[in-house]
């Protein structure tokens, strides 16, 4: 894949910690800013030169375990590095592709900005109430007092109609920012995806 093809590949914005190991065994910490199946952009305080080969290790969300791949520094600015993967194994690519696809689906999906009351449950940390900042059939950005970190697995519950019709949606915390935490829904049954999509459509009609 050429450099132009790499830059044109679909990318998912991310907020994940990573470590970079140089070939002289120096370990550098940083943060993933975006990722594709061809490379990633990272923020790190390092002096790695363009062309340097490194080993990148990232703990992926959504139960995808750890990504470990050899990469080359393709570009650098004062704030970040662009890393191109060198021969990404198919086993690793299969774990990255769903994450990129989920982000792309979320980015393209219609979103409603009417606040919706929700409950968020995080294993071991209990549950808390909150409300959506925006909502689509693929993800929700929510404001809540529950402490969340990128990669956390949570359950979001909302009631799209009458009492007793609660939707319980498994999700992964994709990123956490000043406007709320972005939850990307995962492994939704077809029936729940259909109900959620219909609910979002009804809210969009009210907003229009």
Buried (B, 14 or more C-beta within 10 A) or exposed (E): EEEEEBBEEEBBBBBBBBBBBBEEEEEBEBBBBBBBBBBBBBBBEBEBEEEBEBBBBBBBBBEBEEBEBBBBBBBBEEEBBBBBBEEBEEEBBEBBEBBBEBBBBBBEBEBBEEBBEBBBBBEEEEBBEBBBBBBBBBBBBBEBEBEBBBBBBBBBBBBBEEEEEEBEBBBBBBBBEEEBBBBBBBEBEEEBBEBBBEBBEEBBEEEE
